[in-house]
Amino acid sequence: MEFFKRFGFLILTNIMIMITINIMLRIFGFDRYVTSYGLNIQALMGFCLIWGMAGSMISLLLSKTMAKMMMGVQEINGRGQFSNIYTSVARLSKAAGISMPEVGIYHSPEINAFATGPSKHSSLVAVSTGLLESMSEDEVEGVLAHEVSHIANGDMVTMTLIQGMVNAFGMFLARIFGFFIASALSSDDEDGKSSPSFWIQFIVTFILDILFTILGSMVVAYFSRMREYKADYGGAKLAGRAKMIAALENLKRTYEPLDDRGASMASLKISGAGGFLALFSTHPPLEDRIKALKSVQIK
């Protein structure tokens, strides 16, 4: 159930950040978009845009530090047992025209690798020991090229902006619906007008924030799948089409039998869930990625 653990954690992290921001805004009275005349739509739009982006920006700024802590990443350099990994990342980064990322190894039997960080000039590339034990040097270089390509493409910032806009839109809808639902559920005042109860509106908006965050994750997942195709293409340009395809085929051979028994994959190796869950998959099926690489012209 690795897919659910990892992707579920990302969803939960974003939800918790948004909830924390909303509670703090309510406590300190920064959410003054409700007036005696109803909702101030312009104020609400500005409020949602600023604070919706804040949640995703906080996630981005903390991404490298959190990845190191969660995964137990050990930084490496050009000396020692994993010097070849460091050297490969240095060579690929220079070819991609980006600053040298931090490079790390983490101990895990899973075949996995990831890139994260707030910018092209402050990033991290990490690979699992399971990947190094299961792949040839050429296949590992294909994986590293894929991750370096993510950094060169600015995917961390791009996905943060997309997540921020989705957060803002979800916050906006949650407060619109929350206000009118709370108004409908609240009792009329002396003038016969419906005045939404603070707690009813707070609870309804709180629930809708969670609901729209989960629904918004489908939009974010779609853009993530598109970025994976682009990173595969970039990896093929940096390391060569054959190495990139070999890495994906290795993953396909390794994990297809597991998928048939209901297991799932994460990060580089997500092959894509089936049915409704495919909408939440951050990576396309490996077979589709291989076909796309074989058919595209590498310039």
Secondary structure, 3 states (H helix, E strand, C coil): CHHHHHHHHHHHHHHHHHHHHHHHHHHHCCCCCEECCEECHHHHHHHHHHHHHHHHHHHHHHHHHHHHHHHCCEECCCCCCCHHHHHHHHHHHHHHCCCCCEEEEECCCCCCEEEEEEECCEEEEEEEHHHHHHCCHHHHHHHHHHHHHHHHCCHHHHHHHHHHHHHHHHHHHHHHHHHHHHHHHCCECCCCCECCCHHHHHHHHHHHHHHHHHHHHHHHHHHHHHHHHHHHHHHHHHHCHHHHHHHHHHHHHHHHHHHHCCCCCCHHHCCCCCHHHHHHCCCCCHHHHHHHHHHCCCC
